[in-house]
Amino acid sequence: MLIAWALIQMRRLGRPDVFVFGSYLVLAGTLRFLIEFIRVNAHVAGPFTVAHLFSAAIVSVGLSLIFVKREESQPNKPSISV
C-alpha cells in the first residue's frame, strides 16, 4: 500500500510516466530483494539467490529509466560563442 501511495503522489505531482514506472521498479525490486533474505532458497553467488540477482537487475533497470529520462529532459546548456 505504501508503494502504491507513493507512486500515486508522484503522478499527481506531474512526474512523467517513465519516472513513475522507474520508481516502481526500484521500490518493488528493493522490497523483493529484502524479502528474499527471509525465504530459504539455494544460494548461487555468495549469500545471494537467483531471486536476489533478479531483484538487483530490476532495480538497475528502474534506476536507468529514472536517470536517462532525467538527462533527456534537462535543456542543453547554451554554448558561449565569441
Secondary structure by P-SEA (a helix, b strand, c coil): caaaaaaaaaaaacccaaaaaaaaaaaaaaaaaaaaaacccccccccccaaaaaaaaaaaaaaaaaaaaaaaaccccccccc
